[in-house]
Amino acid sequence: MNVARSVLPELTLVILAALLLLASPATAQENFFERGWTLQREASSLRFQSVKNLTKVESSGFADFAGTIDETGAASVRIFLDSIDTKIDLRNVRMRFLFFETFQFPEVVISTRIDPALLTDLPALKRKIIPLTYTLTLHGLSKTLETEVAVTVMSDDLVAVSTTAPISVAASDFGLDGGIQKLEEAADVVIVPSATVSFDFVFARNPAEGAAAQTAASPTAPAATPQATTQPAAQAAPKTAAATALEPEGNLDLEACKGRFEILSRTDNIYFGSGSARLDARSEPLLNSLSDIISRCPGLVIEIGGHTDSDGSAAANIRLSERRAAAVKQYLTQKDIPADRIVSVGYGEARPVAPNETADGKRRNRRIEFVVVE
């Protein structure tokens, strides 16, 4: 009896210790998203591949994007479309104004929720491929899609989320067929109307509030270095799409100015009522971008040319095109562009860019064009 009494407490302690050891990993695994995570832009990449003239593959990327994952696994990534990077200035401008129409749709948003149960064994496995259902919002339209991603533990506070295979995105799913056509006409190429997207996102766990506050308040806290990437981007001021455009610094040279005005002439995003010279409010985003470009082309005089289709008399179309060009000039002068830098001209139906026999041809002929007056 004495032996039994002495062994029993020790046996009880052993059982309790074993239970604690078994419980500890499960507790740690239950809250993989604790404190939330913030995308580390400098350590991440996002690229897409397009095909033109059937065989030429071009790879492009974006210079700026941001993202978060909250404590429930809800994730969101914002891609700032003005930061499109094709490595060629005027190609960037075409993509912004003719394809993405960033003056109206400045961002792509990818949103999803990662089920925490899928990652309970990730700390032990270090890398795991999981299914993902996500919503892609682009060009004012949203579509729910499915894919697989690889989640890799880099450290206790760093995780990578990457595509396992390129994701195909069709232009027609997001109302971008017209943008494809504009690009083809502007560059005189044939473009496959879909692209493949790949990404490698690195997320850092957000610091505990107390630790973050203590670090910020400490006079001996070390200065940030390029290697110290774990400070969440969410701590910074919110990004605005207008600040992300890849543009030459300062004023633009003559070639860059001419190229931009030629591209802006192809947008078809200046609207008037039928038979009217009153600007529709939908025209304002593009005209505001135009104002900014004119201000960066000092010393140049810009012609605003109004054009119509062939409906109605030639004389009436001349008057209508003159009034429409004058309305655009008036809008720009109200944006502090000097009136002597803008010439407005009406050409009526005299310079069609498409046959007037179809509704689409007539639509294309009703346009405003911009050229540098030399």
N, C-alpha and C positions, 0 to 999 in steps of 0.2 A: 504493500500500500504506500509505503513511503516513497518507493521508486516511482510509482504511478503519479503520485502527487507532484513530484519534482519534475517529471517529464512533461506533464500536461501544459503548464504555462509556456514552456519552451516551444512545444508543438503549436500552440495557439499563436505565438509570435511569428513562427515560420509561415503559417498559413496566411496571417495578415500581411506579412511582407510580400508573399507571392501575389496576393490579390492586388496590392498596391502597384507592383511591377507590371501586372497585366493591365491595370486600369490606366496607368500613366500614358502610354503611347496612344491609346484610343482618345484620351482627353485632348492630347496635342493635335491629333489628326482631325478632330471634329471642327476646328475653326481655322482651316487653312487660309481663309481670307481675312483673318484678324487684322484690324486697323486699316484694311483696304490697301490698294496698290496704285501706283502712278506710272504711266508710260515714260520711259527714259528716251527722249528723242535722239540724243547723240549716239546712243548705243543701238538704235533700231533702224530698220530699213523697210521701204515700201516701194515696189516697182511694178510696172505693167509692160506687157509686150504687145505690140500691134504689128500687122502685116500690111504692106502696101505693094501694089503691082504684083500681087499673088505670091511673090517669093522673098521679098526683102523684109526681114524682121527688124523692128526697131524697139529698143528698150529705153523706157523713160521712168522717171520717178517723181517724187514730191519732196520739196525741201522742208516742209513744215506740216506737222500733225501732232495731235495730243490725245491722251486717253487715260481712263481710270477704270479700276475694278473696285466695287465697294465691298463691304463686309459680307454681303449676301451672295456675292458672285455676279452681280449685275455689272456688265462691262459696256463701255462706250468709247469709240475712237472717232475723232473728228479729223478729217483731211481737208486742209485749206487748199482749194483748187487753184488759186492764183499762184501758188508756189510750184506749179507744174515745171518740171525741169527736163527738157529734151536736149539740152546742151546747145541749142541754137535759138537766139533771141526771138526772131520773127516767128519761128515755129511755136515757141512758147505763147506768143501773142495770138497766133491763130487758134491754138488750143483753148486759150482763155475766152476769147471773144466769139469765135465761130462754133466751137464744139461744146464746151462746158457752159458757155454764157455766164461766166462768173459774176458779171455785174448784177445778175438776178439770182443766181444759185451759187453762192460762194463756197459752200462746203458739201462734202459727202459725210454722212454719219453712218457708222456701223454700230449696231447695238445688239446685245445678246445677254443671256444669263447662263453662267457656267454652273452646273449642278455640283455643289460641294461634295456630294456623295461620290462623284466620279474621281475625286482627287484624294480620297482618304488614304490610299496606299502610295501616293506620289512621293512623300518624303522618303519612303524606303526604296521605291523603284528608281527615283531620280528623273526618269523620263517616261512619258506615257502619251499615247495617241488616243484622243477622245473625239466623239462626234459633237458637232456644234450646229445648232439651228440659230440663224441670225437674221436680222433685218437690215437691208441695205437701202438707204435713202439717198437718191441721186437725182438731180435735175427736177426736183419737185415730186418725184414718184418714189414709192417704197415697195420693196419686194422681199418676201421671206425666202431664204435659201438655206441649203444644208452643205456642210463640208466636214472635213476632219482637220484637226490641228494637233501638233505635237507640243506638249507642255513639258518643259525641262527645268529642273531645279538647278540653279547656278550657285546659290548659297542660301542661307536661312532667310535672307531678305531680298533676293533677286531671283526672278523666274523669267524664262523666255517662252513666248507663244509664237509658233511658226506654222506656215502652211506646209503640208506634207506633199502637196502637188499643186501646180498652178490652178487658180480658180477662174473659170470662164465667165465673162460678163458680156451679155449681148446688148448692143446699142438700142435695139428695138424695145427692150424691156423697160427702158427709161426715157423714151421719147427723144432719142438722140439720132434718129435716122436723118433728120434735116441737117444736123451738125456734121454728120459724115459727108453728106452731099456738098455742103459748103466747103469743107476741107478739100474734097476731091477737086472742086472747081478752082479753088484758090491755088492749090499746088500742082494741078494737072496730073493727078495720080488716081489709081483705083485702090480703095481701102477695104479690107475685109471688115465687115460691120460687127466685130466683136474683139475683145481683148482678153488676155490672161493676166491675172494679178497674183503676185506672191509677196509675202511679208515675213519679217522676223522682228517681232516686238519684244523688247525687254522691259519688264515692269519691276519697280522697286517697292517694297513694303513701306507704307507710310510710317514715320516715326511716331512713337507714343507722344501724346500731347505734352506730358510733363517733360519728357526728354527733349522734345523740340524746343519748348520754351526755355529750358535750362541752357541748351546749347546757344540759342539766340541771345540770351541775356549775359552769358559768360564773356568777360573781357579777354579771356585767354583762349577763346575758341579759335581753332585754326582757320585760315582763309580757305575758301573753296578752290579746288584744283580741277583740271580737266578730268582726272581720274575719279574724283568724288562725285559719282553720278547718282547717289542714292537719295538726294534731296528731291522730294516730289515737285514736279512742274506745277502742280495745282497750287503750290504756295505762291507762285508768281501771279502777276496781273493777268486777267483773261486775255487770250489772244484775239485779235480781230483779223478777219480775212484780208482787209485792205492793206495790212502791214506786211503781208507775206509774199507779195508778188516779186518774182525775180526780175529786176529791172536794172539797166545801167544806172549808175549814180549820176545825179545832177541832170543837166539839160541833155536832150537827145541830139545826135548828129542828123544830117540831112537824110541819109539813107534810112535810118531808124524811123524818122518822122514820116517819110513818104510811105514806108512799108506799113506803118500803123494806120495811116489814113486810108490806104488801099484796103486793108483788112476790115476797118470799121465800115467801109462802104458796102461790104458783103453781109453784114449782120442781119439785115431785115428786121431790126428791133426798134425802128422809129415808126410810130403808129399815128395815123390820123383817122378821123371819122370819114365815112364814104362821102366823097365830093367836098370835103371840108379841109381847111387849113389849121384847124384847132388841134394842137398836140394832145395826144392821149397820155394820161399819167404813167402808163406802162413804158413810155419812152424815156422817162427821167433817169433810170439807172445807167443806160448807155450814154445819154447826153452828159451826165456828170463825169463819166470816164473820159469822154471826148474832151470836155473842158480841161481836165487834168493833163491830157496829152498835149493839147494846144499850148497850155502854159509852160510845158517843158520843151517847146519848139520855138523859142524866142526869135523874133526877126523874120519869121515866115508868115506870109499871107495865105490863108486857107480859103479855097472856094467851096461853097456849099451849093451843090447842084441838085435841083428838084427834077424828077422825072415822073411821067404818068404812063398809063396804058393807052390804047387807041380808042377807048370808048369816048364818045362825045366829039365835039368839033376840035380841030387843031388849035384854033384860037382860044377856046375855053380851057384846053389842057395846058397851054402856055401860061395863062393867067393862074390856074390852079397850082402849077409847079412853082411859079414865082412866089406865090403866097406861102406855100409850104416851106420853101427854102428860107424865106424871110422869117417865118415863125421859128425855125431852128436857130437862125442868127440871133433873134431877139432873146431866146432862152439863154444862149451862150454869153451874150453881153450882160445879162442879168447875173451871170456867174463871174463877172469881173474880167471877161475877155474883152480887150479894147475893140471897138467897132471897126476901126481902120485895119484890123488884122483879119477881117472876115468879109468876103464878097459873096453875096447870094445871087444865084442865077437860076432861071427856070428854062428847061429845055423841052418841056411838054412831052410829046410822044416821039420826038425826033431821034432818040438814041435808045432803041429797045435792046435788051440783052437776051430776050427770048421771044419766040413767036407769040403774037397776041391772040392766037386761035384757041388757046386753052386757058382755063381759070388759073392754073399754076403759072403759065407764062405771063399772064396779066399781073398776077401778084408780084412776080419778080421784077416786072418793068416799073411798078409803082415803088419808087425808092428814092433815098437821099444818098448822094455820094460826096466824098470829101477828097480834094486834091490840093497839093501845094502849088500855088501860083508862082511861077518863076519869071 
